[in-house]
C-alpha cells in the first residue's frame, strides 16, 4: 500500500462533494443580489473541471463548477445572463480592479489594526 493510497481511498469513499443543485441555487442567488452580471467560462485544467466565473458590474466575482461547456451555456440560459469564453475575451478589467481595491482595503485594515494596539 502506497503512502497516499489511503487518502485516495478515503476521499473516494466519501464522494467528491459535488452538489450541482446547490451550485445552481448559489449562483441564482448571487445573480439576484448583483447587477450587470456576466458569465466567463474557464477551460478544464489538470486540477479543475470547466468552471464559470460570474462577474458583477462593480467587479465582484464568484466561481463555481459549470458541468462542462454545455453546462456553462445552459447555466447562462437559466440565469438569463451573457456568457463569454475567457480564453477568447479574457477577464474583464472591472474584475481586476475589484481585486486591487479589496487588496488595498485589506492592507489598510491590517495597518489600522496594528496602529490600534
Secondary structure, 3 states (H helix, E strand, C coil): CCCCHHHHHHHHHHCCCCCHHHHHHHHHHHHHHCCCCEEEEECCCCCCCCEEEEECCCCCEEEEECCHHHHHHHHHHHHCCCEEEHHHHCCCHHHHHHHHHHHHHHHHHHHHHHHHC
